[in-house]
Amino acid sequence: MKDQPVASPIILFTSKYNTPGTAETIIKETAAKDTEKADIAKAALMLFRGKVDAAEQEIKKIDLPGQSTETVMAASFIRSRIALLQGSIPKWKSARELCINYNVSEKKQWMELNLAIIDGVVCTSPKYPEYFLEGDFTKMPSEWFEALKVFHVGDIVNRADFQRHDILIESFISGSKVGKALLSELFLHTLAAMGYYRGGSKQKIKEHLISAVALAEPDQLVYPFAICGRHFGRYLDAVLEGVNNEFLEKIKALSERFVLGKTKIQNMLYKGSYTTELTEREYDAATFAALGRSNKEIADLMDISVNTVKLYLRNVYEKLGISKRADLSKHIWSGQ
């Protein structure tokens, strides 16, 4: 392995990328000094734009044997997300094996964390180290902090720890804004909207989505929205519909690919029985019900009547072949 100075695995997660619409310029400037970083950033940009096949072509250009730890970490992460969006189990396993087979002992803990981050999107119990779960990133290089904040909040939302989400999210976003880490700020805004929606705090959802769109639209970064699946309700439609329908449709298309690929991998590798058969509104109602919300609470969160909630849940029970709320968690990943 190359012995290089520690750097963020993906430069777009650093303060070098601090202005919307400049991603390609940053990559070109980086290529003049470090082609390895530029190649990783190019693959990441294609992924974040939802151009999955183009991202795969870019990442295949990188000859991983002999590359730095940071490059192997970034490549395995990007490959895992490509595999997920393609619903490819062999490619998913291959991405994980890059981490598992990594044999530089002094950097083993970096790769173990990377493996947990890869697994975190589909596995209900990823093996995050204790320091990461506590939000202590000091064991990792400081240039990684912005990316680690995103994965930390993502894990909190996935575990439905909305109290912790509400405590951390605004300060994390402020820190990224002050540090001019645009990509981190963007991801955190989308995760904030998702966390507030699922946690039942409606007031700030639209505000965070508006901020996220302002950061994402110039470079057409749809992935940060898509990985939140369907967890924005109708709020994203309200922000973009009639304003930028094309961007909205790109997000929705990638979101559906994400949901389908994630469900396939969860069910095949992690013995899940999660479903893709529900409509968007049925899915929302079922998710809230799985989180323990009452019909009245669900109605308020979704801006519909209690009778409509009952109708959605009847449809859900019928499609899933179940008869009570307690069985929803077998089919709907609520995070609990």
PALO-535480 format. One record per atom (N, C-alpha, C): z, x, y. Coordinates in steps of 0.001 Angstrom, whole numbers, plus 500000, padded with zeros to 6 digits. Atoms other than C-alpha are relative to their C-alpha. Last residue first. Example, Ala and Ser with C-alpha at 12.3 -4.5 7.8 and 13.67 -1.06 7.14 Angstrom:
# PALO-535480
SITE       c3       c1       c2
SITE   499940   499180   498810
SITE   507140   513670   498940
SITE   500730   499230   501090
SITE   500000   500890   498810
SITE   507800   512300   495500
SITE   500000   500900   501200
***
This chain:
# PALO-535480
SITE       c3       c1       c2
SITE   498622   500048   500518
SITE   515706   463597   499707
SITE   500001   500096   498483
SITE   499285   498781   499628
SITE   512497   464669   501397
SITE   501425   500034   499469
SITE   499312   500248   498742
SITE   510984   461196   501391
SITE   500711   501243   500509
SITE   499172   498830   499705
SITE   508448   462146   498737
SITE   500616   499793   501377
SITE   500141   499679   498579
SITE   507272   458695   497674
SITE   500922   501174   500304
SITE   501416   500083   499626
SITE   506652   458019   493971
SITE   499725   500388   501441
SITE   500789   499405   501076
SITE   509949   458775   492232
SITE   498531   500123   500381
SITE   499949   498538   499879
SITE   511794   458170   495501
SITE   499234   500714   498895
SITE   501019   499477   499094
SITE   510618   454548   495450
SITE   499959   501524   500021
SITE   501076   499347   500750
SITE   512606   453617   492339
SITE   498956   500649   500900
SITE   499491   498772   500623
SITE   515829   452904   494255
SITE   498909   500769   499260
SITE   500046   498864   499078
SITE   513996   450404   496424
SITE   500368   501330   499337
SITE   498879   499805   499067
SITE   513494   447947   493573
SITE   499844   501286   500800
SITE   499416   501270   499549
SITE   510863   446321   491340
SITE   501130   500181   501009
SITE   498535   499920   499935
SITE   508404   449019   490340
SITE   500548   498713   500578
SITE   499423   500545   501227
SITE   504776   448999   489169
SITE   501503   500125   499947
SITE   499277   498943   500724
SITE   503597   451340   491899
SITE   500612   499507   498691
SITE   500895   498870   500279
SITE   500911   449033   493257
SITE   500674   501069   499149
SITE   501042   500447   500933
SITE   503120   445947   492930
SITE   499090   501166   499612
SITE   499391   500196   501323
SITE   506148   447617   494479
SITE   498946   499637   498959
SITE   499632   498686   500531
SITE   504036   448853   497402
SITE   500562   499863   498586
SITE   501250   499345   500417
SITE   502452   445456   497994
SITE   500278   501348   499357
SITE   500468   500729   501195
SITE   505894   443837   498025
SITE   498721   500644   499467
SITE   499215   499513   501135
SITE   507031   446592   500406
SITE   499652   499258   498712
SITE   500404   498637   500357
SITE   504191   445871   502822
SITE   500741   500480   498759
SITE   501339   500077   500598
SITE   504889   442132   502750
SITE   499535   501381   499558
SITE   499835   500546   501358
SITE   508614   442669   503331
SITE   498661   499931   499274
SITE   499382   498942   500814
SITE   507830   444901   506310
SITE   500131   499530   498558
SITE   501094   499068   500306
SITE   505491   442200   507637
SITE   500513   501172   499174
SITE   500839   500615   501040
SITE   508305   439656   507353
SITE   498832   500905   499611
SITE   499312   499797   501280
SITE   510622   441990   509286
SITE   499173   499411   498863
SITE   498949   500961   500333
SITE   508103   441989   512121
SITE   500639   500345   498663
SITE   500530   501160   500722
SITE   506199   445051   513314
SITE   501162   499061   499699
SITE   500428   501016   499031
SITE   506830   447871   515774
SITE   499285   498835   499330
SITE   501438   500182   500146
SITE   506963   450520   513019
SITE   499425   498979   500982
SITE   500677   498706   499962
SITE   510417   451846   513895
SITE   498482   499849   499982
SITE   499868   499441   498651
SITE   511754   448382   514744
SITE   499241   501315   500121
SITE   500788   500833   499086
SITE   510425   446828   511546
SITE   500027   500561   501414
SITE   501404   499654   500227
SITE   511811   449705   509498
SITE   499105   499226   500956
SITE   500224   498672   499420
SITE   515250   449212   511034
SITE   498544   500422   499856
SITE   499966   500162   498541
SITE   515128   445477   510280
SITE   499743   501341   500696
SITE   501253   500622   499567
SITE   514008   446111   506693
SITE   499952   499854   501515
SITE   500052   501437   500270
SITE   516931   448502   506242
SITE   498661   499449   500469
SITE   500043   500898   498844
SITE   516362   452259   506177
SITE   499972   498539   499550
SITE   498822   500853   499890
SITE   517533   454226   503121
SITE   500020   499078   501200
SITE   498989   499291   499210
SITE   515119   457154   503274
SITE   501247   499156   500241
SITE   499478   498937   500870
SITE   513104   455577   500447
SITE   501076   500815   500707
SITE   499138   500665   500991
SITE   512737   452464   502640
SITE   500631   501034   499070
SITE   498767   500390   499313
SITE   511435   454625   505492
SITE   500973   499329   499033
SITE   499264   498778   499675
SITE   508913   456234   503164
SITE   501322   499676   500673
SITE   499383   499504   501228
SITE   507849   452865   501705
SITE   500831   501255   500258
SITE   498911   500913   500362
SITE   507244   451381   505151
SITE   500749   500504   498773
SITE   498925   499890   499010
SITE   505218   454409   506225
SITE   501202   499153   499608
SITE   499368   498698   500218
SITE   503188   454443   502999
SITE   501171   500198   500957
SITE   499158   500155   501187
SITE   502460   450735   503316
SITE   500772   501290   499730
SITE   498843   500786   499575
SITE   501226   451390   506858
SITE   500947   499739   498832
SITE   499165   499229   499082
SITE   498910   454225   505786
SITE   501269   499248   500378
SITE   500587   499901   498669
SITE   497607   452277   502801
SITE   500961   500783   500892
SITE   499515   500887   498947
SITE   499067   453120   499417
SITE   499193   500153   501281
SITE   500633   501319   500074
SITE   497270   454534   496380
SITE   500379   499068   501144
SITE   500901   500023   498845
SITE   498009   458204   497020
SITE   499344   498633   500136
SITE   501189   500849   499951
SITE   501041   458257   494733
SITE   499167   500237   501249
SITE   500240   500476   498648
SITE   503723   460710   493650
SITE   498642   499300   500075
SITE   500793   501215   500232
SITE   504591   460970   489976
SITE   499720   499352   501355
SITE   499739   501154   499142
SITE   505894   464527   490037
SITE   499184   498795   499569
SITE   499646   501183   500803
SITE   505925   467019   487195
SITE   500387   498798   500864
SITE   498572   500232   499803
SITE   505949   470062   489528
SITE   500469   498682   499383
SITE   499188   498799   500203
SITE   502630   471565   488523
SITE   501495   499748   500052
SITE   500426   499183   501134
SITE   500368   468550   487958
SITE   500964   501152   499714
SITE   499941   500743   501258
SITE   502094   465958   490155
SITE   499660   500862   498789
SITE   498630   500433   500316
SITE   502889   468230   493069
SITE   500070   499366   498617
SITE   499267   498803   500421
SITE   499447   469853   492938
SITE   501445   499666   499647
SITE   500550   499517   501274
SITE   497634   466505   493001
SITE   500801   501190   499480
SITE   499555   500906   501065
SITE   499903   465087   495698
SITE   499522   500476   498634
SITE   498563   499806   500197
SITE   499376   468100   497971
SITE   500502   499148   498833
SITE   499806   498712   500665
SITE   495615   467931   497542
SITE   501454   500270   499671
SITE   500579   500056   501344
SITE   495421   464202   498303
SITE   500246   501306   499239
SITE   499205   500924   500821
SITE   497823   464333   501265
SITE   499491   499992   498561
SITE   498683   499406   500214
SITE   496143   467421   502754
SITE   500839   499132   499061
SITE   500204   498902   500961
SITE   492645   466030   502323
SITE   501333   500637   499642
SITE   500218   500633   501302
SITE   493832   462832   504020
SITE   499753   501052   498922
SITE   498720   500538   500463
SITE   495277   464856   506894
SITE   499859   499358   498628
SITE   499278   498883   500603
SITE   492018   466788   507221
SITE   501348   499545   499459
SITE   500730   499556   501190
SITE   490083   463557   507735
SITE   500731   501146   499307
SITE   499793   500974   501082
SITE   492705   462119   510081
SITE   499309   500444   498716
SITE   498608   499914   500455
SITE   492770   465236   512265
SITE   500213   499083   498800
SITE   499870   498716   500705
SITE   488970   465368   512488
SITE   501412   500160   499431
SITE   500610   500171   501325
SITE   488912   461649   513335
SITE   500059   501282   499186
SITE   499140   500855   500819
SITE   491381   462177   516185
SITE   499445   499862   498592
SITE   498867   499161   500382
SITE   489341   465073   517594
SITE   500949   499224   499088
SITE   500505   499003   500935
SITE   486215   462900   517565
SITE   501128   500897   499497
SITE   500075   500563   501351
SITE   488029   459942   519121
SITE   499548   501022   498970
SITE   500738   499014   500781
SITE   488996   461938   522188
SITE   499970   499537   498545
SITE   499966   498798   499154
SITE   490228   459576   524894
SITE   499209   501128   499335
SITE   500677   500314   498745
SITE   489465   456154   523390
SITE   499966   501166   500967
SITE   501023   501034   500155
SITE   492067   456770   520700
SITE   499401   499624   501347
SITE   501379   499513   500031
SITE   493869   460059   521375
SITE   498916   498930   499978
SITE   500243   498861   499104
SITE   497465   459330   522415
SITE   498510   500318   500103
SITE   499753   500434   498622
SITE   497788   455843   520920
SITE   499706   501105   501001
SITE   501118   500865   499593
SITE   496168   457011   517693
SITE   500148   499594   501461
SITE   501098   499086   499717
SITE   498763   459783   517507
SITE   498757   499224   500419
SITE   499789   499324   498717
SITE   501535   457199   517863
SITE   498861   500964   500345
SITE   501196   500224   499178
SITE   500304   454879   515146
SITE   500059   500772   501318
SITE   500217   501420   499755
SITE   502794   456134   512554
SITE   498687   499805   500738
SITE   499978   500245   498560
SITE   503157   459872   513059
SITE   499918   498510   500307
SITE   498686   500247   499410
SITE   504105   460806   509501
SITE   500016   499973   501523
SITE   500142   501272   499298
SITE   500765   460361   507768
SITE   501226   499682   500846
SITE   500445   501117   500814
SITE   500455   463941   506641
SITE   499816   498751   500833
SITE   498945   501013   499903
SITE   502451   466259   508880
SITE   499599   498734   499259
SITE   498957   499688   500976
SITE   500154   468997   507610
SITE   501198   499051   500109
SITE   500330   500462   501353
SITE   497258   467302   509430
SITE   501118   500256   499013
SITE   499790   501449   500091
SITE   498748   467695   512903
SITE   499846   499532   498555
SITE   498585   500293   499722
SITE   499164   471484   512726
SITE   500339   498513   499984
SITE   499088   499783   501133
SITE   495758   471669   510950
SITE   501466   499704   500323
SITE   499609   501284   500586
SITE   493688   470123   513767
SITE   501070   500151   498911
SITE   499027   499688   501048
SITE   493323   473168   516019
SITE   500568   498705   499421
SITE   500247   500926   501115
SITE   490154   472398   517992
SITE   500912   500288   498801
SITE   500441   499190   501143
SITE   490522   475497   520220
SITE   499779   499157   498746
SITE   501003   499017   499567
SITE   490666   473477   523456
SITE   499466   500885   498874
SITE   501367   500491   499821
SITE   492342   470534   521648
SITE   498991   501069   500434
SITE   500883   499889   501162
SITE   495441   472235   520293
SITE   498537   499737   500294
SITE   500066   498627   500506
SITE   497660   472984   523295
SITE   498898   500166   498957
SITE   500403   499134   498881
SITE   497026   469719   525167
SITE   499854   501451   499553
SITE   501444   500173   499805
SITE   497177   467813   521857
SITE   499496   500922   501113
SITE   500698   499328   501099
SITE   500634   469223   521098
SITE   498485   499923   500184
SITE   499881   498551   499799
SITE   502016   468252   524518
SITE   499226   500764   498932
SITE   500814   499689   498819
SITE   500698   464691   524128
SITE   500017   501504   500273
SITE   501395   500032   500438
SITE   502154   464568   520611
SITE   499054   500308   501156
SITE   500289   498776   500745
SITE   505549   465701   521892
SITE   498559   500039   499514
SITE   499891   498849   499098
SITE   505703   463008   524573
SITE   499632   501295   499290
SITE   501258   499925   499254
SITE   504488   460347   522125
SITE   499982   501216   500923
SITE   501132   499733   500889
SITE   507367   461018   519732
SITE   498709   500218   500785
SITE   500636   498715   499678
SITE   510157   461369   522298
SITE   498718   500276   499209
SITE   500233   499748   498583
SITE   511466   457789   522505
SITE   499145   501239   500278
SITE   501376   500249   499569
SITE   511006   456786   518875
SITE   499676   500545   501387
SITE   499873   499832   498546
SITE   514122   458302   517334
SITE   498610   499903   500621
SITE   499707   501260   499319
SITE   514165   456891   513783
SITE   500221   500115   501496
SITE   498568   500127   499757
SITE   514473   460104   511799
SITE   500390   498771   500787
SITE   499330   500251   501276
SITE   510988   459767   510345
SITE   501499   499789   500184
SITE   500518   501245   500600
SITE   509467   459388   513794
SITE   500753   499672   498718
SITE   499488   501134   499222
SITE   511684   462000   515463
SITE   499533   498670   499405
SITE   498558   500136   500226
SITE   510980   464498   512694
SITE   500602   498823   500746
SITE   499785   500462   501370
SITE   507228   463927   512765
SITE   501479   499758   499732
SITE   500467   501391   500054
SITE   507071   464211   516555
SITE   500233   499405   498616
SITE   499047   500803   499222
SITE   509205   467358   516477
SITE   499616   498528   499926
SITE   498839   500208   500873
SITE   507046   468787   513675
SITE   501086   499202   500704
SITE   500403   500964   501034
SITE   503959   468247   515843
SITE   501160   499712   499047
SITE   500195   501324   499392
SITE   505652   469874   518853
SITE   499608   498963   498932
SITE   498680   500581   499781
SITE   506903   472753   516684
SITE   499911   498628   500671
SITE   499461   500471   501280
SITE   503401   473483   515408
SITE   501345   499298   500201
SITE   500831   501105   500483
SITE   502068   473676   518976
SITE   500555   499415   498702
SITE   499657   501176   499191
SITE   504946   475831   520237
SITE   499234   498776   499527
SITE   498676   500440   500421
SITE   504405   478262   517360
SITE   500411   498745   500758
SITE   500175   500626   501307
SITE   500706   478436   518167
SITE   501321   499485   499450
SITE   500670   501308   499962
SITE   501302   479011   521872
SITE   499961   499321   498645
SITE   500525   500025   501363
SITE   503851   481822   521669
SITE   499368   498629   499772
SITE   501460   500157   499960
SITE   504325   482302   525394
SITE   499369   500121   498618
SITE   500586   498812   500621
SITE   507903   483562   524923
SITE   498484   499979   499937
SITE   499612   498845   499178
SITE   509163   480966   527406
SITE   499365   501283   499464
SITE   500681   500153   498712
SITE   507204   478257   525596
SITE   500308   501189   500905
SITE   501407   499653   500212
SITE   508331   479464   522186
SITE   499216   499922   501298
SITE   500088   498565   500257
SITE   511960   479448   523323
SITE   498566   500459   499803
SITE   499797   499308   498718
SITE   511624   475991   524850
SITE   499868   501506   499836
SITE   501230   500181   499219
SITE   510177   474699   521578
SITE   500106   500730   501334
SITE   501041   499194   500631
SITE   513066   476174   519586
SITE   498704   499918   500799
SITE   499739   498603   499615
SITE   515583   474726   522060
SITE   498961   500932   499382
SITE   500333   499825   498581
SITE   514017   471257   521701
SITE   500230   501444   500455
SITE   501425   500038   499670
SITE   513913   471403   517912
SITE   499689   500281   501464
SITE   500744   498753   499830
SITE   517354   472674   517011
SITE   498675   499877   500742
SITE   499208   498953   499348
SITE   519890   469850   517354
SITE   499127   501204   500379
SITE   499769   500401   498606
SITE   517444   467021   516616
SITE   500785   501058   500782
SITE   501271   499991   499270
SITE   516219   468758   513464
SITE   500228   499711   501473
SITE   500237   498592   499689
SITE   519804   469370   512348
SITE   498684   500155   500770
SITE   498968   499597   499045
SITE   520520   465643   512586
SITE   499790   501456   500416
SITE   500444   500327   498643
SITE   517201   464840   510962
SITE   501038   500355   501057
SITE   498779   499661   499270
SITE   517985   466643   507723
SITE   499729   499787   501495
SITE   499492   501167   499281
SITE   515216   464816   505875
SITE   501345   500254   500661
SITE   498733   500370   500643
SITE   514732   467751   503489
SITE   500661   498803   500671
SITE   500290   500359   501398
SITE   511075   467935   504523
SITE   501259   499583   499250
SITE   500612   501339   499991
SITE   512161   467842   508180
SITE   499717   499540   498576
SITE   498974   500958   499569
SITE   514517   470795   507715
SITE   499459   498574   499962
SITE   499092   500202   501132
SITE   511891   472727   505730
SITE   501074   498966   500344
SITE   500728   500754   501020
SITE   509329   472253   508495
SITE   500862   499697   498793
SITE   499966   501408   499581
SITE   511919   473366   511043
SITE   499253   499131   498994
SITE   498607   500460   500080
SITE   512407   476632   509142
SITE   500103   498527   500381
SITE   499731   500286   501412
SITE   508669   477119   508616
SITE   501428   499480   499806
SITE   500835   501128   500440
SITE   508011   476787   512352
SITE   500326   499623   498557
SITE   499436   501216   499398
SITE   510922   479027   513331
SITE   499241   498771   499516
SITE   498864   500420   500820
SITE   509654   481626   510848
SITE   500680   498751   500557
SITE   500508   500672   501200
SITE   506290   481796   512638
SITE   501152   499477   499144
SITE   500672   501227   499571
SITE   507980   482554   515953
SITE   499449   499216   498812
SITE   499063   501084   499690
SITE   510433   484999   514381
SITE   499291   498697   500364
SITE   500261   501147   500867
SITE   507817   487180   512692
SITE   500786   498756   500429
SITE   501300   500572   499667
SITE   507651   489743   515483
SITE   499659   498791   499126
SITE   499879   500917   498859
SITE   511397   490300   515050
SITE   498671   499341   500365
SITE   500494   499389   498760
SITE   510927   491774   511573
SITE   499970   498984   501148
SITE   501444   499852   499984
SITE   513054   489937   508966
SITE   499568   500638   501321
SITE   500350   499143   501129
SITE   516762   490221   508167
SITE   498496   500278   499951
SITE   499807   498587   499637
SITE   517499   488915   511658
SITE   499685   500957   498854
SITE   501231   499278   500301
SITE   515963   485523   510837
SITE   500129   501507   500226
SITE   499742   498616   499618
SITE   519233   483595   510550
SITE   498789   500834   499599
SITE   500682   499691   498747
SITE   518282   479905   510526
SITE   500268   501394   500520
SITE   499036   500033   498900
SITE   520896   478979   507926
SITE   499363   500287   501359
SITE   499508   501374   499907
SITE   518225   478101   505372
SITE   500982   499842   501153
SITE   501076   500801   499405
SITE   516603   481476   506084
SITE   500455   498559   500190
SITE   500083   499672   498568
SITE   519850   483383   505498
SITE   498925   499176   500699
SITE   498947   500675   499240
SITE   520369   481539   502212
SITE   499882   500274   501493
SITE   498751   499232   499935
SITE   517052   482660   500742
SITE   500996   499324   500939
SITE   499805   499258   498756
SITE   514531   479863   500218
SITE   501283   500810   499923
SITE   498881   499056   500073
SITE   513915   478923   496599
SITE   500095   500860   501265
SITE   500452   498618   499866
SITE   511769   475818   497098
SITE   501191   500948   500092
SITE   498873   499052   499929
SITE   513413   472637   495785
SITE   499503   501434   500087
SITE   498838   500669   499412
SITE   511091   469640   496325
SITE   501205   500927   500111
SITE   498858   499986   500920
SITE   508028   471828   495765
SITE   501222   499380   500666
SITE   500204   500896   501143
SITE   504800   470958   497590
SITE   501208   499882   499077
SITE   500815   501150   499626
SITE   504969   472397   501125
SITE   499824   499009   498846
SITE   499276   501021   499243
SITE   507898   474680   500379
SITE   499210   498759   500309
SITE   499548   501100   500855
SITE   506101   476582   497628
SITE   500562   498828   500798
SITE   501170   500562   500685
SITE   504143   478783   500056
SITE   500413   498771   499196
SITE   500749   500713   498966
SITE   507241   479267   502212
SITE   498749   499361   499405
SITE   499279   501248   499742
SITE   509274   480169   499112
SITE   499287   499159   501056
SITE   500232   500870   501157
SITE   506630   482733   498138
SITE   500700   498654   500192
SITE   501371   500498   499889
SITE   506732   484236   501641
SITE   499670   499035   498860
SITE   499989   501038   498970
SITE   510506   484508   501407
SITE   498614   499391   500152
SITE   499260   501133   500584
SITE   510177   486377   498114
SITE   500093   498849   500994
SITE   500931   500741   500840
SITE   507463   488558   499680
SITE   500682   498819   499327
SITE   501016   500625   499142
SITE   509730   489664   502508
SITE   499088   499110   499158
SITE   499401   501211   499426
SITE   512602   490200   500062
SITE   499032   499309   500959
SITE   500008   501102   500962
SITE   510420   492583   498041
SITE   500544   498718   500615
SITE   500496   501174   499268
SITE   509756   494850   500994
SITE   499955   498761   499114
SITE   499272   500119   498738
SITE   511832   497822   499820
SITE   499538   498795   500829
SITE   498612   500465   500124
SITE   510676   497249   496232
SITE   500689   499786   501344
SITE   499384   499037   499083
SITE   506918   497442   496787
SITE   501449   499571   500202
SITE   499033   499078   500623
SITE   505736   495621   493643
SITE   500538   501095   500924
SITE   499834   498960   498978
SITE   503869   492479   494653
SITE   501141   500929   499586
SITE   500370   498695   500540
SITE   503102   490599   491453
SITE   500153   501140   500993
SITE   499201   499701   501190
SITE   504992   487447   492437
SITE   499736   501417   499493
SITE   498612   499720   499622
SITE   503524   487377   495938
SITE   500821   500467   498810
SITE   500053   498867   499073
SITE   499864   487682   494943
SITE   501402   500406   500432
SITE   499910   498766   500780
SITE   500728   485424   492002
SITE   499877   501246   500871
SITE   498600   499722   500298
SITE   501437   482552   494378
SITE   500147   501345   499289
SITE   499348   499657   498728
SITE   497893   482652   495764
SITE   501467   500362   499774
SITE   500452   498666   499633
SITE   496452   482734   492229
SITE   500659   500476   501294
SITE   499281   499042   500843
SITE   498528   479739   491191
SITE   499637   501429   500369
SITE   498597   500055   499578
SITE   497178   477716   494125
SITE   500821   501034   499215
SITE   499921   499224   498759
SITE   493630   478845   493346
SITE   501429   500019   500543
SITE   500188   498569   500288
SITE   493985   477661   489739
SITE   500117   500864   501263
SITE   498818   499425   500634
SITE   495538   474349   490939
SITE   499800   501473   499630
SITE   500339   499082   501092
SITE   492737   473482   493335
SITE   501256   500666   499443
SITE   499403   500563   501204
SITE   493422   470366   495439
SITE   499742   500860   498779
SITE   501052   500214   500997
SITE   490968   471713   498003
SITE   500535   499323   498740
SITE   500970   500917   499392
SITE   493444   471303   500861
SITE   498825   499722   499066
SITE   499387   501321   499862
SITE   496153   472836   498655
SITE   499000   498993   500558
SITE   499908   500605   501338
SITE   493962   475739   497604
SITE   500565   498592   500075
SITE   501378   500354   500367
SITE   493134   476491   501251
SITE   500001   499285   498650
SITE   500318   501211   499232
SITE   496841   476352   502062
SITE   498570   499550   499761
SITE   499252   501133   500553
SITE   497666   478772   499229
SITE   499660   498701   500734
SITE   500622   500433   501259
SITE   494881   481137   500259
SITE   500716   498790   499409
SITE   501255   500693   499657
SITE   496205   481260   503828
SITE   499319   499489   498737
SITE   499688   501259   499315
SITE   499734   482089   502618
SITE   498723   499209   500288
SITE   499470   500913   501023
SITE   498530   484691   500113
SITE   500340   498647   500605
SITE   501094   500430   500875
SITE   496347   486327   502765
SITE   500488   499010   498950
SITE   500833   500954   499277
SITE   499163   486431   505307
SITE   498889   499450   499113
SITE   499231   501214   499720
SITE   501591   488041   502890
SITE   499133   498938   500663
SITE   499847   500698   501283
SITE   499010   490525   501587
SITE   500761   498688   500199
SITE   501294   500585   500348
SITE   498076   491457   505168
SITE   500085   499216   498699
SITE   500248   501125   499115
SITE   501714   491965   506192
SITE   498692   499287   499658
SITE   499171   501131   500417
SITE   502416   494143   503163
SITE   499677   498758   500818
SITE   498598   499997   499588
SITE   499523   496411   504113
SITE   500738   498770   499469
SITE   499735   500505   498659
SITE   496289   496597   502135
SITE   501502   499998   500290
SITE   499855   498930   499023
SITE   495731   498873   499154
SITE   500286   499533   501407
SITE   499364   498781   500524
SITE   494375   496153   496901
SITE   500025   501103   501050
SITE   498545   499909   499899
SITE   493611   493161   499150
SITE   500629   501252   499386
SITE   499704   499342   501274
SITE   489876   493552   499782
SITE   501492   500325   499973
SITE   498922   499020   499912
SITE   489436   491066   502628
SITE   500334   500541   498610
SITE   500541   498727   499514
SITE   486046   489364   502620
SITE   501046   501113   499983
SITE   500584   499278   501133
SITE   487422   486570   500434
SITE   499444   501363   500407
SITE   498889   499352   500706
SITE   489658   485475   503332
SITE   499488   500790   498789
SITE   499426   498913   499208
SITE   486622   484808   505524
SITE   501074   500757   499212
SITE   500985   498920   499945
SITE   484765   482775   502887
SITE   500554   501201   500755
SITE   500035   499357   501315
SITE   487872   480709   502208
SITE   499015   501163   499982
SITE   498772   499204   500133
SITE   488361   479977   505904
SITE   499999   500754   498677
SITE   500203   498808   499168
SITE   484719   478862   506135
SITE   501216   500919   499928
SITE   500940   499119   500710
SITE   485263   476496   503194
SITE   499757   501289   500782
SITE   499376   499439   501197
SITE   488388   475028   504811
SITE   499075   500978   499277
SITE   501232   499553   500632
SITE   487091   474437   508299
SITE   500366   500783   498742
SITE   500362   500910   501082
SITE   490140   472451   509335
SITE   498702   500346   499326
SITE   501039   500915   499509
SITE   490391   474215   512669
SITE   499562   499007   498934
SITE   499358   500859   499003
SITE   493702   475763   511588
SITE   499006   499037   500643
SITE   499079   500927   500665
SITE   491993   477092   508455
SITE   500586   499016   501008
SITE   500842   500963   500724
SITE   489104   478609   510434
SITE   500865   498955   499287
SITE   500591   500904   499003
SITE   491621   480180   512811
SITE   499111   498966   499323
SITE   498976   500956   499564
SITE   493608   481611   509889
SITE   499428   498998   500995
SITE   499800   500944   501106
SITE   490503   483216   508400
SITE   501013   498930   500379
SITE   501222   500801   500075
SITE   489671   484785   511771
SITE   500105   498951   498888
SITE   499949   500987   498923
SITE   493261   485952   512213
SITE   498784   499083   499972
SITE   498985   500990   500354
SITE   493220   487674   508817
SITE   500028   498884   501045
SITE   500540   500764   501135
SITE   489932   489408   509658
SITE   500978   498915   499555
SITE   501014   500919   499492
SITE   491273   490443   513078
SITE   499424   499134   498885
SITE   499328   501117   499323
SITE   494414   491926   511589
SITE   499000   498956   500471
SITE   499201   500695   501015
SITE   492378   494067   509183
SITE   500694   498776   500600
SITE   500863   500980   500679
SITE   489804   494960   511848
SITE   500762   499186   498961
SITE   499449   500171   501350
SITE   492435   496617   514034
SITE   499206   498911   499274
SITE   498905   499069   500290
SITE   491498   498020   517445
SITE   500452   499947   498546
SITE   500344   498682   499458
SITE   488151   496486   518404
SITE   501040   501058   499649
SITE   500947   499344   500914
SITE   488843   493566   516084
SITE   499621   501396   500471
SITE   499254   499361   501084
SITE   491903   492641   518150
SITE   499085   500791   499086
SITE   499275   498866   499412
SITE   489823   491965   521260
SITE   500767   500767   498926
SITE   500989   498970   499654
SITE   487440   489810   519232
SITE   500678   501236   500576
SITE   500457   499395   501255
SITE   490341   487893   517677
SITE   498993   501111   500279
SITE   498910   499165   500524
SITE   491964   487266   521059
SITE   499554   500722   498737
SITE   499933   498806   499155
SITE   488641   486006   522455
SITE   501063   500961   499502
SITE   501109   499134   500403
SITE   488245   483612   519531
SITE   499986   501296   500814
SITE   499786   499435   501338
SITE   491710   482156   520125
SITE   498890   500970   499599
SITE   500290   498551   500001
SITE   491289   481732   523894
SITE   500091   500643   498619
SITE   501426   499723   499896
SITE   490982   477940   524248
SITE   499625   501461   499905
SITE   500904   500851   500777
SITE   494631   477258   525005
SITE   498533   500369   500224
SITE   500748   500917   499146
SITE   496431   480282   526528
SITE   499057   499154   499148
SITE   499096   500742   499119
SITE   499191   482325   524889
SITE   499312   498994   500912
SITE   500727   501274   499881
SITE   497637   484038   521893
SITE   500876   499064   500819
SITE   501370   499623   499616
SITE   498956   487562   522403
SITE   499132   498760   500178
SITE   500245   500316   498594
SITE   502423   485971   522373
SITE   498635   500477   500488
SITE   499296   499171   499030
SITE   502390   486035   518572
SITE   499633   499595   501422
SITE   498619   500469   499869
SITE   501526   483416   515943
SITE   500792   500834   501016
SITE   500028   501230   499209
SITE   497799   484029   516481
SITE   501393   499401   500158
SITE   499800   499718   498569
SITE   498475   487579   515312
SITE   499980   498745   500859
SITE   501116   500698   499355
SITE   498979   486432   511701
SITE   500182   500127   501516
SITE   501115   500129   500936
SITE   501126   488733   509505
SITE   498771   499329   500622
SITE   500091   501368   500496
SITE   503269   489612   512538
SITE   498810   499887   499058
SITE   500616   500907   499028
SITE   503582   493362   512752
SITE   499975   498608   499422
SITE   499808   501426   500281
SITE   505569   496099   511052
SITE   499381   499166   501107
SITE   498905   500603   499227
SITE   504098   499533   511632
SITE   500079   498497   499711
SITE   500337   500308   498621
SITE   501794   500569   508797
SITE   501220   499480   500744
SITE   498732   499921   499279
SITE   502342   502308   505459
SITE   499712   499822   501481
SITE   500013   499282   498730
SITE   499317   501115   503545
SITE   501384   499989   500620
SITE   500000   500825   498799
SITE   500000   500000   500000
SITE   500000   500863   501257
***
